[in-house]
Amino acid sequence: MEQEEVAARQDADPQLMFRIERPVYDESFIRSKLLNRKENSTTLRERLTQCSSKRAKAAALSFLPILTWLPSYPVKQYLFSDVVSGLSTGVVQLPQGLAYAMLAAVPPVYGLYSSFYPVLLYTFFGTSRHISVGTFAVISLMIGGVAVREAPDSMFYVLPANGSNMSAVLDVEARDARRVQVAVVLTTLVGIIQIVLGLLRFGFVAIYLTEPLVRGFTTAAAVHVVVSHFTGLVLLYSVIEVLGHITSTNITTLILGLVCLVFLYVVKDLNERFKKKLPIPIPGEIIVVIVSTGISYGLSLAEDYKVDVVGKIPTGLLPPAAPEFSLLPSLITDSFAVAIVGFSMGISLAKIFALKHGYSVDGNQELIALGLCNFISSFFKTFTITCSMSRSLVQESTGGKTQIAGLLASLVVLLVVVAIGFVFQPLPQTALAAIIMVNLLGMFKQFRDIPTLWRTSKIELAIWLVAFVASVLLGLDYGLLVAISFAILTVIYRTQSPKTATLGHVPGTGLYCDVDEYEEAAEYEGIKIFHSNSSIYFCNSDLYLNALKEKTGVNPEHLQAARKARN
């Protein structure tokens, strides 16, 4: 029947129903009779000749993303914004580099090295225009945990040289030198792993690092930062140890730390409340560093009040040196954990800024970029870096347009290293501890995720809780492994137990909704619309079939048996 005739008859009688018959095809008929695959006649020689200069240029631009935007850099439009952003980010990067070196269990100057070389390299190899790479609390903590494990204080107690009856003393210089070796070798391994994963196009692994997993993991890391570098029940013992020695607290250190803590918290709150009105955030961290350094120097806090200070900061950069590769075997497991966490932090924030500003980032190139930053920089005594949330927000909110801002931030750190590093030698360590704790407050606020996830998705809540509990009890490396394994299991669970529904039409709309859930949804007489939110494969085929029979009320076996009985 022609379409015009059908339409005419339906207009005359709207209640008129039509029966449409279509042939039923099986897959073998479709493949053999209806469809023929296209043959790929391209020979190997032709494929090799296709590797033209155009493709070589595309490969070079992919490996060095700076070449895609630097030649057309609009100086008049972008330069001033990048300069302001770079200086602002550098001012924040300086105290954070000093502070996070403490978490990495290495002398503060190595935090400055880690805030210069990698940032400089990322300018050339990174695809994000807004993130600020460098030291980051979670990664620094993971490195510090490995460094303390491989070079504990107990290995470096020595007897006095004069042979007196005095007890053994801790050789701090030897301990710190060994921990620097551990951190550098770990960074070299992390860089190699990230480069290899990038070349193998493993950027897709970020898919399994879901937001609930990362947030639960970083919350657990914040707990470790505040309480201890150790895991499990040792956290409880650390608290007991602190309370047992509370009477021997250095009052000057305590007061100075609390003042810095309160000041930084107030400044952070003001920056958050008035971020739309302030041209640039108030640089609370650098204010704390400068003021506390001046007070420490003027009142001789180290000599007269026994306040721990940063101490000697060597002037100038160190010459390149090969890492101590004999340490490699004991660091392989840790390096995989650090590499994956570092990449997940970087790519998640890079994607957020790319979406906001209308450009794209390449996950595989980001892996290669971070790997090169870590690998090359490790020969100059740096520890592992990744993207920093707080600094990236500063770099973006102060008008940064490209990684020229990151380059200028690294030059600010370079100025301190080669010229004025000695100025910060009286800086109290308690001021750096206050900077760390205030920056971790945002991670503790992630506990607010729990009620939200409870209302929206129980499975994602389970991922958050498993990542948090496993990382607290088992440590950050094994905790991450457990969390990723659990996240993969949830994927299998979701595909094995898909949500199924019988759909009905919502009058006056083109919507079809679950008839068991919504009163307005009504089925058409004689028609069943079955919906499943998962693909069909061998693991869920039986469940799919059972759900289909239950929802539609149609059982093919019963129908077939009834037909046979009639015949």
Phi, psi and omega per residue, in radians:
M1 nan 2.279 -3.127
E2 -1.181 2.704 -3.096
Q3 -1.099 -0.677 -3.110
E4 -1.121 -0.697 -3.134
E5 -1.177 -0.685 3.103
V6 -1.087 -0.782 -3.125
A7 -1.114 -0.708 -3.122
A8 -1.115 -0.782 -3.117
R9 -1.183 -0.603 -3.135
Q10 -1.252 -0.599 3.080
D11 -1.146 -0.663 -3.138
A12 -1.216 -0.622 -3.130
D13 -2.405 1.623 -3.079
P14 -1.077 -0.409 -3.107
Q15 -1.427 -0.106 -3.065
L16 -1.165 2.246 3.138
M17 -1.852 2.560 -3.125
F18 -2.123 2.572 3.080
R19 -1.878 2.123 -3.116
I20 -1.941 2.160 3.126
E21 -1.881 2.345 3.095
R22 -2.229 2.575 3.107
P23 -1.170 2.613 3.102
V24 -1.741 2.190 -3.118
Y25 -1.902 2.466 2.936
D26 -1.776 2.967 -2.989
E27 -1.170 -0.655 -3.130
S28 -1.118 -0.666 3.110
F29 -1.145 -0.745 -3.136
I30 -1.069 -0.786 -3.079
R31 -1.224 -0.614 -3.031
S32 -1.582 -0.561 -3.014
K33 -1.907 -0.639 -3.002
L34 -1.677 -0.669 -3.009
L35 -2.145 2.481 3.047
N36 -2.250 2.274 3.140
R37 -1.225 2.502 3.066
K38 -1.246 2.394 3.109
E39 -1.559 2.331 3.107
N40 -1.590 1.808 -3.052
S41 -1.613 0.105 -3.110
T42 -1.228 2.192 3.138
T43 -1.476 2.913 3.120
L44 -1.074 -0.667 3.134
R45 -1.115 -0.708 3.123
E46 -1.152 -0.662 3.117
R47 -1.129 -0.668 3.135
L48 -1.195 -0.638 -3.127
T49 -1.255 -0.312 3.117
Q50 -1.256 -0.223 3.135
C51 -1.346 1.282 -3.045
S52 -1.496 3.123 3.105
S53 -1.107 -0.493 3.113
K54 -1.119 -0.724 3.108
R55 -1.227 -0.646 3.103
A56 -1.098 -0.685 3.089
K57 -1.129 -0.726 3.116
A58 -1.102 -0.672 3.106
A59 -1.139 -0.706 3.132
A60 -1.138 -0.732 3.123
L61 -1.155 -0.594 3.100
S62 -1.183 -0.682 -3.116
F63 -1.338 -0.558 3.114
L64 -2.124 1.388 -3.087
P65 -1.029 -0.380 -3.136
I66 -1.041 -0.494 -3.118
L67 -1.224 -0.298 -3.133
T68 -1.416 -0.451 -3.080
W69 -2.098 -0.411 -3.085
L70 -1.143 -0.749 3.138
P71 -1.037 -0.508 -3.137
S72 -1.860 0.419 -3.094
Y73 -1.127 2.088 -3.136
P74 -1.390 1.656 -3.007
V75 -1.022 -0.821 -3.071
K76 -1.138 -0.590 -3.080
Q77 -1.491 -0.611 -2.960
Y78 -1.853 -0.516 -2.916
L79 -1.054 -0.828 -3.091
F80 -1.074 -0.761 3.128
S81 -1.094 -0.727 3.131
D82 -1.162 -0.633 3.115
V83 -1.140 -0.834 3.123
V84 -1.064 -0.788 -3.133
S85 -1.126 -0.743 -3.125
G86 -1.106 -0.755 3.129
L87 -1.157 -0.713 3.135
S88 -1.119 -0.775 -3.138
T89 -1.163 -0.682 3.121
G90 -1.105 -0.644 3.114
V91 -1.128 -0.602 3.088
V92 -1.365 -0.624 -3.071
Q93 -1.158 -0.575 -3.095
L94 -1.083 -0.992 3.131
P95 -1.169 -0.574 3.120
Q96 -1.185 -0.632 3.082
G97 -1.074 -0.769 3.102
L98 -1.127 -0.738 -3.066
A99 -1.233 -0.783 -3.051
Y100 -1.286 -0.312 2.997
A101 -1.097 -0.581 3.072
M102 -1.096 -0.713 3.103
L103 -1.132 -0.593 3.132
A104 -1.392 0.003 3.094
A105 1.102 0.598 3.077
V106 -2.235 2.813 3.114
P107 -1.015 2.620 -3.034
P108 -0.997 -0.558 -3.078
V109 -1.075 -0.479 -3.139
Y110 -1.244 -0.391 3.002
G111 -1.199 -0.586 3.081
L112 -1.227 -0.738 3.075
Y113 -1.018 -0.713 -3.109
S114 -1.277 -0.223 3.090
S115 -1.688 0.007 -3.133
F116 -1.962 -1.136 -3.028
Y117 -1.015 -0.913 -3.097
P118 -1.097 -0.650 -3.137
V119 -1.125 -0.711 3.104
L120 -1.075 -0.767 -3.109
L121 -1.211 -0.650 -3.103
Y122 -1.106 -0.491 3.105
T123 -0.968 -0.612 -3.073
F124 -1.560 -0.581 -2.974
F125 -1.874 -0.280 -3.068
G126 -1.410 2.681 3.122
T127 -1.798 -0.210 3.102
S128 -1.510 2.455 -3.128
R129 -1.637 -0.144 -2.951
H130 -2.177 -0.391 -3.066
I131 -1.277 2.637 3.103
S132 -1.931 1.946 3.107
V133 -1.527 2.845 -3.120
G134 2.539 -2.695 -3.129
T135 -1.188 2.539 3.132
F136 -2.535 2.484 -2.970
A137 -0.996 -0.848 -3.048
V138 -1.121 -0.818 -3.141
I139 -1.134 -0.734 3.117
S140 -1.062 -0.691 3.108
L141 -1.096 -0.779 3.139
M142 -1.088 -0.705 3.097
I143 -1.140 -0.758 3.138
G144 -1.066 -0.691 3.107
G145 -1.066 -0.724 3.111
V146 -1.194 -0.751 -3.117
A147 -1.091 -0.732 3.130
V148 -1.188 -0.640 3.123
R149 -1.163 -0.745 -3.097
E150 -1.418 -0.390 -3.137
A151 -2.397 1.211 -3.133
P152 -1.255 2.803 3.136
D153 -0.993 -0.595 -3.069
S154 -1.054 -0.352 -3.139
M155 -1.399 -0.199 -2.942
F156 -2.163 0.367 3.014
Y157 -1.467 2.246 -3.112
V158 -2.229 2.673 3.081
L159 -1.391 2.611 3.111
P160 -1.030 2.543 -3.065
A161 -1.186 -0.457 -3.070
N162 -1.398 0.006 3.085
G163 1.252 0.325 3.133
S164 -1.280 3.062 -3.116
N165 -1.479 0.154 -3.141
M166 -1.145 2.660 3.132
S167 -1.239 2.844 -3.117
A168 -1.113 2.583 -3.135
V169 -2.037 2.709 -3.105
L170 -1.439 2.193 3.067
D171 -1.486 1.573 -3.030
V172 -1.126 -0.709 -3.107
E173 -1.101 -0.768 3.124
A174 -1.148 -0.702 3.120
R175 -1.090 -0.836 -3.127
D176 -1.109 -0.665 3.127
A177 -1.098 -0.717 3.126
R178 -1.184 -0.713 3.135
R179 -1.152 -0.607 3.063
V180 -1.103 -0.729 3.101
Q181 -1.048 -0.766 3.137
V182 -1.085 -0.828 -3.114
A183 -1.090 -0.679 -3.119
V184 -1.198 -0.779 3.131
V185 -1.128 -0.721 3.092
L186 -1.039 -0.721 3.131
T187 -1.143 -0.686 3.090
T188 -1.058 -0.799 3.125
L189 -1.095 -0.778 3.122
V190 -1.019 -0.766 3.130
G191 -1.079 -0.763 3.131
I192 -1.093 -0.775 -3.124
I193 -1.088 -0.783 -3.126
Q194 -1.146 -0.684 3.113
I195 -1.121 -0.804 -3.126
V196 -1.096 -0.776 3.130
L197 -1.100 -0.654 3.108
G198 -1.158 -0.753 3.129
L199 -1.163 -0.542 3.105
L200 -1.478 0.119 3.102
R201 1.070 0.793 -3.130
F202 -1.663 0.375 3.118
G203 -1.094 -0.336 -3.116
F204 -1.186 -0.245 -3.116
V205 -1.065 -0.347 3.125
A206 -1.110 -0.339 3.130
I207 -1.039 -0.678 -3.073
Y208 -1.410 -0.227 3.076
L209 -1.556 1.268 -3.077
T210 -1.179 2.824 -3.121
E211 -1.029 -0.779 3.089
P212 -1.042 -0.649 3.130
L213 -1.125 -0.848 -3.106
V214 -1.123 -0.705 -3.109
R215 -1.229 -0.697 3.063
G216 -1.131 -0.686 3.130
F217 -1.146 -0.807 -3.114
T218 -1.199 -0.533 3.054
T219 -1.129 -0.742 3.077
A220 -1.101 -0.683 3.110
A221 -1.094 -0.668 3.103
A222 -1.104 -0.644 3.085
V223 -1.076 -0.764 3.124
H224 -1.118 -0.691 -3.137
V225 -1.046 -0.800 -3.041
V226 -1.290 -0.679 -3.000
V227 -1.663 -0.843 -3.011
S228 -2.927 2.887 3.009
H229 -1.556 -0.001 -3.054
F230 -1.873 -3.087 -2.986
T231 -2.224 3.017 3.006
G232 1.056 -2.352 -3.095
L233 -1.220 -0.302 3.112
V234 -1.059 -0.504 3.063
L235 -1.015 -0.765 3.126
L236 -1.134 -0.746 3.125
Y237 -1.112 -0.597 3.120
S238 -1.117 -0.743 3.115
V239 -1.102 -0.765 3.127
I240 -1.083 -0.698 3.137
E241 -1.102 -0.749 3.129
V242 -1.094 -0.810 -3.134
L243 -1.139 -0.559 3.139
G244 -1.216 -0.438 -3.126
H245 -1.946 0.394 -3.070
I246 -1.154 -0.452 -3.131
T247 -1.257 -0.316 3.138
S248 -1.693 0.309 3.141
T249 -1.106 2.405 3.034
N250 -1.365 1.887 -3.028
I251 -1.077 -0.694 -3.138
T252 -1.084 -0.776 3.111
T253 -1.087 -0.742 -3.124
L254 -1.100 -0.819 -3.121
I255 -1.109 -0.796 -3.134
L256 -1.081 -0.740 3.135
G257 -1.120 -0.738 -3.139
L258 -1.153 -0.704 3.109
V259 -1.085 -0.797 3.120
C260 -1.085 -0.707 -3.120
L261 -1.094 -0.825 -3.124
V262 -1.138 -0.766 -3.136
F263 -1.059 -0.825 -3.120
L264 -1.124 -0.663 3.133
Y265 -1.134 -0.752 3.136
V266 -1.109 -0.781 3.134
V267 -1.098 -0.725 3.132
K268 -1.100 -0.695 3.128
D269 -1.169 -0.721 3.105
L270 -1.116 -0.728 3.110
N271 -1.077 -0.644 -3.126
E272 -1.261 -0.721 -3.087
R273 -1.247 -0.651 -3.019
F274 -2.004 0.530 -3.082
K275 -1.136 -0.447 3.121
K276 -1.394 -0.392 -3.114
K277 -1.676 -0.463 -3.120
L278 -1.411 2.285 3.103
P279 -1.123 -0.698 3.026
I280 -2.421 2.644 3.109
P281 -1.078 2.590 3.076
I282 -1.147 2.146 -3.081
P283 -1.350 1.232 -3.075
G284 -1.047 -0.651 -3.069
E285 -1.158 -0.788 -3.129
I286 -1.219 -0.546 3.061
I287 -1.091 -0.782 3.112
V288 -1.073 -0.753 -3.124
V289 -1.097 -0.819 -3.080
I290 -1.191 -0.830 -3.083
V291 -1.168 -0.804 -3.121
S292 -1.167 -0.584 3.062
T293 -1.132 -0.772 3.117
G294 -1.098 -0.751 3.123
I295 -1.121 -0.755 -3.140
S296 -1.083 -0.724 3.140
Y297 -1.235 -0.760 -3.076
G298 -1.198 -0.634 -3.101
L299 -1.728 0.055 -3.140
S300 0.901 0.920 -3.070
L301 -1.094 -0.604 -3.114
A302 -1.184 -0.738 -3.073
E303 -1.431 -0.774 -3.006
D304 -1.571 -0.480 -3.041
Y305 -2.115 0.095 3.064
K306 1.008 0.638 3.078
V307 -1.471 2.263 3.110
D308 -1.208 2.282 -3.136
V309 -2.114 3.001 -3.111
V310 -1.073 -0.727 3.135
G311 1.513 -2.793 -3.000
K312 -1.117 2.247 3.034
I313 -2.029 1.905 -3.115
P314 -1.059 2.506 3.107
T315 -1.592 2.339 3.125
G316 1.711 2.964 -3.130
L317 -1.651 2.640 3.130
L318 -1.452 2.563 3.050
P319 -1.219 2.689 3.136
P320 -1.126 2.517 3.135
A321 -2.567 2.581 3.139
A322 -1.268 2.437 3.085
P323 -1.135 2.864 3.118
E324 -1.457 1.541 -2.986
F325 -1.218 -0.182 3.090
S326 -1.140 -0.297 3.139
L327 -1.474 -0.117 -3.013
L328 -0.959 -0.851 -3.006
P329 -0.971 -0.627 -3.067
S330 -1.457 -0.033 -3.041
L331 -2.036 0.018 -3.032
I332 -1.098 -0.854 -3.120
T333 -1.055 -0.789 -3.132
D334 -1.100 -0.651 -3.080
S335 -1.148 -0.628 3.091
F336 -1.111 -0.765 -3.141
A337 -1.088 -0.801 -3.127
V338 -1.129 -0.716 -3.122
A339 -1.086 -0.761 -3.099
I340 -1.228 -0.759 3.130
V341 -1.111 -0.774 3.141
G342 -1.047 -0.758 3.126
F343 -1.161 -0.722 -3.104
S344 -1.099 -0.694 3.100
M345 -1.082 -0.810 -3.068
G346 -1.165 -0.839 -3.036
I347 -1.232 -0.581 -3.133
S348 -1.140 -0.786 3.141
L349 -1.273 -0.619 3.113
A350 -1.078 -0.692 3.130
K351 -1.178 -0.629 3.127
I352 -1.087 -0.842 -3.124
F353 -1.206 -0.635 3.129
A354 -1.109 -0.728 3.115
L355 -1.146 -0.686 -3.112
K356 -1.159 -0.659 -3.030
H357 -1.850 0.119 2.962
G358 1.333 0.717 3.007
Y359 -2.450 3.112 -3.081
S360 -2.103 2.677 3.042
V361 -2.086 2.619 -3.117
D362 -1.811 1.987 -3.101
G363 -1.062 -0.672 3.140
N364 -1.186 -0.725 3.113
Q365 -1.198 -0.564 3.074
E366 -1.125 -0.680 3.054
L367 -1.050 -0.816 -3.141
I368 -1.116 -0.734 -3.124
A369 -1.086 -0.861 3.118
L370 -1.095 -0.676 3.116
G371 -1.096 -0.762 3.102
L372 -1.142 -0.704 3.106
C373 -1.036 -0.777 -3.120
N374 -1.278 -0.791 -3.055
F375 -1.156 -0.919 -3.097
I376 -1.142 -0.750 -3.087
S377 -1.163 -0.490 -3.099
S378 -1.070 -0.441 3.100
F379 -1.275 -0.173 3.082
F380 -1.948 0.447 3.019
K381 1.149 0.868 3.050
T382 -1.906 2.869 2.996
F383 -1.955 2.990 -2.945
T384 -1.053 2.444 3.137
I385 -2.129 2.877 2.982
T386 -2.745 -2.898 3.126
C387 -1.375 2.398 3.076
S388 -1.746 2.251 -3.128
M389 -1.142 -0.854 -3.047
S390 -1.154 -0.775 -3.123
R391 -1.213 -0.618 3.112
S392 -1.109 -0.678 3.090
L393 -1.133 -0.667 3.080
V394 -1.130 -0.807 -3.096
Q395 -1.087 -0.674 -3.124
E396 -1.366 -0.722 -3.056
S397 -1.276 -0.384 3.119
T398 -1.575 0.192 2.998
G399 1.746 0.199 -3.139
G400 -1.057 2.324 -3.115
K401 -1.888 -0.590 -3.096
T402 -2.480 -3.112 3.122
Q403 -1.353 0.086 2.930
I404 -1.039 -0.609 3.077
A405 -1.074 -0.768 3.093
G406 -1.110 -0.672 3.098
L407 -1.066 -0.779 3.123
L408 -1.157 -0.616 3.085
A409 -1.088 -0.703 3.114
S410 -1.163 -0.567 3.120
L411 -1.217 -0.545 3.045
V412 -1.085 -0.758 3.106
V413 -1.151 -0.710 3.121
L414 -1.037 -0.702 3.110
L415 -1.007 -0.748 3.129
V416 -1.154 -0.748 -3.073
V417 -1.140 -0.751 -3.018
V418 -1.588 -0.252 -3.011
A419 -2.246 -0.874 -2.938
I420 -2.144 0.434 3.140
G421 -1.087 -0.575 -3.106
F422 -1.074 -0.396 -3.115
V423 -1.099 -0.533 -3.049
F424 -1.632 0.146 3.130
Q425 -1.104 -0.622 3.101
P426 -1.396 0.068 -3.079
L427 -1.063 2.127 3.129
P428 -1.160 2.397 3.119
Q429 -1.160 -0.454 3.122
T430 -1.141 -0.506 3.067
A431 -1.173 -0.695 3.092
L432 -1.165 -0.664 3.096
A433 -1.088 -0.663 3.101
A434 -1.123 -0.693 3.106
I435 -1.066 -0.756 3.139
I436 -1.076 -0.840 -3.035
M437 -1.161 -0.696 3.139
V438 -1.169 -0.662 3.121
N439 -1.203 -0.360 3.125
L440 -1.539 -0.144 -3.137
L441 -1.035 -0.627 3.121
G442 -1.070 -0.596 3.113
M443 -1.227 -0.660 3.115
F444 -1.180 -0.473 3.095
K445 -1.174 -0.228 3.128
Q446 -1.224 -0.170 3.004
F447 -1.067 -0.380 3.098
R448 -1.175 -0.228 3.108
D449 -1.128 -0.495 -2.980
I450 -1.051 -0.936 3.131
P451 -1.124 -0.577 3.118
T452 -1.140 -0.814 3.133
L453 -1.166 -0.549 3.099
W454 -1.058 -0.641 -3.126
R455 -1.389 -0.519 -2.995
T456 -1.749 -0.786 -3.076
S457 -2.695 1.970 3.136
K458 -1.181 -0.571 -3.130
I459 -1.172 -0.769 3.120
E460 -1.179 -0.567 3.029
L461 -1.097 -0.733 3.111
A462 -1.077 -0.702 3.099
I463 -1.074 -0.781 3.137
W464 -1.037 -0.847 -3.078
L465 -1.171 -0.723 3.118
V466 -1.116 -0.752 3.123
A467 -1.074 -0.726 -3.115
F468 -1.209 -0.921 -3.062
V469 -1.141 -0.770 -3.133
A470 -1.109 -0.693 -3.119
S471 -1.248 -0.563 3.093
V472 -1.248 -0.775 -3.030
L473 -1.467 -0.611 -3.041
L474 -1.794 -0.184 -3.048
G475 1.770 2.841 -3.030
L476 -1.216 -0.595 -3.103
D477 -1.253 -0.954 3.127
Y478 -1.216 -0.556 3.085
G479 -1.063 -0.736 3.108
L480 -1.115 -0.731 3.130
L481 -1.069 -0.779 3.117
V482 -1.100 -0.740 -3.101
A483 -1.119 -0.765 3.134
I484 -1.139 -0.733 3.116
S485 -1.062 -0.732 3.132
F486 -1.161 -0.688 3.120
A487 -1.075 -0.694 3.106
I488 -1.159 -0.675 3.105
L489 -1.105 -0.615 3.107
T490 -1.157 -0.566 3.071
V491 -1.106 -0.791 3.111
I492 -1.091 -0.731 -3.141
Y493 -1.080 -0.728 -3.100
R494 -1.166 -0.635 3.141
T495 -1.359 -0.509 3.114
Q496 -1.369 -0.470 -3.125
S497 -2.161 1.148 -3.099
P498 -1.237 2.760 3.055
K499 -1.428 2.193 3.140
T500 -2.049 2.695 -3.107
A501 -2.761 2.671 2.938
T502 -1.718 2.137 -3.010
L503 -1.642 2.536 3.051
G504 -2.277 2.755 -3.088
H505 -1.426 2.353 3.046
V506 -1.574 2.004 -3.042
P507 -0.959 2.422 3.093
G508 1.424 0.058 -3.141
T509 -2.369 3.059 3.018
G510 -1.762 0.364 -3.068
L511 -1.601 2.541 3.026
Y512 -2.210 2.102 -3.045
C513 -2.221 2.958 -3.117
D514 -1.150 2.126 -3.099
V515 -1.243 -0.414 3.114
D516 -1.361 -0.284 -3.048
E517 -1.867 -0.505 -3.046
Y518 -2.167 2.309 -3.099
E519 -1.195 -0.600 -3.056
E520 -1.235 -0.445 -3.081
A521 -1.260 2.211 -3.104
A522 -2.265 2.402 -3.141
E523 -1.401 2.627 2.975
Y524 -1.361 2.488 -3.141
E525 -1.146 2.211 3.105
G526 1.450 0.057 -3.121
I527 -2.219 2.285 3.057
K528 -2.036 2.189 3.101
I529 -1.931 1.958 -3.093
F530 -1.825 2.358 -3.105
H531 -2.254 2.374 3.036
S532 -2.294 2.406 -3.062
N533 -1.617 0.365 3.136
S534 -2.439 2.659 3.048
S535 -1.230 2.741 -3.134
I536 -1.650 2.236 3.013
Y537 -2.606 -3.125 -2.913
F538 -1.052 -0.503 -3.087
C539 -1.274 -0.498 -3.074
N540 -2.089 0.169 -3.069
S541 -1.105 -0.747 3.131
D542 -1.154 -0.730 3.125
L543 -1.111 -0.685 3.125
Y544 -1.089 -0.794 -3.115
L545 -1.121 -0.740 3.131
N546 -1.124 -0.723 3.109
A547 -1.132 -0.677 3.124
L548 -1.091 -0.765 3.116
K549 -1.121 -0.735 -3.089
E550 -1.192 -0.771 -3.063
K551 -1.257 -0.651 -3.064
T552 -1.596 -0.332 -3.090
G553 1.279 0.258 -3.124
V554 -1.934 2.180 3.104
N555 -2.096 1.903 -3.085
P556 -1.011 -0.609 -3.129
E557 -1.111 -0.741 3.134
H558 -1.146 -0.683 3.126
L559 -1.138 -0.737 -3.134
Q560 -1.136 -0.711 3.118
A561 -1.127 -0.678 3.127
A562 -1.137 -0.687 3.115
R563 -1.113 -0.745 3.123
K564 -1.107 -0.677 3.139
A565 -1.122 -0.667 -3.139
R566 -1.202 -0.593 -3.121
N567 -1.365 nan nan
